[in-house]
């Protein structure tokens, strides 16, 4: 592995532009091969977090538009 990177931890959401900048910095510092490994690990972490969070919603948690209330009533009857 390359020498220790001068990267700073940021606990924030990254948009597409920010991700491109991060990937560019990783490639510049670590090279394409190791950056590919880092991105694979990041993808695996994302899938793991998305599947283990398990957020569930009930019908009471969702807002109903008053003009569409008949849809909910119809669905509950069937």
C-alpha positions in Angstrom: 0.0 0.0 0.0 1.1 3.6 -0.6 2.3 5.9 2.2 -0.2 7.3 4.6 -2.7 9.6 2.8 -3.2 13.2 3.8 -7.0 12.8 3.8 -9.3 14.3 6.4 -12.4 12.6 7.7 -15.7 14.3 6.8 -19.0 13.0 8.2 -21.3 14.5 5.6 -23.3 13.6 2.5 -21.3 13.7 -0.7 -23.0 14.6 -4.0 -21.9 13.5 -7.4 -19.4 16.4 -7.8 -17.9 15.7 -4.4 -17.6 12.0 -5.2 -15.8 12.8 -8.4 -13.3 15.0 -6.5 -12.8 12.3 -3.9 -12.2 9.6 -6.5 -9.7 11.8 -8.3 -7.8 12.4 -5.1 -7.7 8.7 -4.3 -6.4 7.9 -7.8 -3.8 10.6 -7.5 -2.6 9.3 -4.2 -3.1 5.5 -4.4 -3.3 4.7 -8.1 -6.1 3.1 -10.1 -5.7 -0.4 -8.7 -6.0 0.4 -5.0 -8.7 3.0 -5.6 -10.8 0.4 -7.3 -10.4 -1.8 -4.2 -11.4 1.2 -1.9 -14.5 1.9 -4.0 -15.5 -1.8 -4.0 -15.3 -1.8 -0.2 -17.3 1.5 0.0 -20.0 -0.1 -2.2 -20.1 -3.2 0.0 -20.4 -1.0 3.1 -23.2 1.0 1.5 -25.2 -2.2 0.6 -24.6 -3.6 4.1 -25.9 -0.4 5.8 -28.9 -0.2 3.5 -30.0 -3.7 4.2 -29.3 -3.8 8.0 -31.0 -0.5 8.8 -34.4 -2.1 8.3 -36.7 0.9 8.5 -40.3 -0.2 8.3 -43.3 2.1 7.9 -46.9 1.5 8.8 -50.0 3.0 7.2 -50.3 5.3 10.2 -46.9 6.7 9.5 -47.8 8.0 6.1 -49.7 11.1 5.3 -52.9 10.8 3.2 -53.9 13.5 0.8 -57.6 14.3 1.8 -58.8 14.1 -1.8 -57.3 10.6 -2.2 -58.7 9.1 1.0 -61.1 6.9 -1.0 -58.0 5.0 -2.4 -56.9 4.0 1.1 -60.5 3.0 2.1 -60.8 1.0 -1.1 -57.5 -0.7 -0.5 -58.4 -1.6 3.1 -61.6 -3.3 1.9 -59.8 -5.5 -0.6 
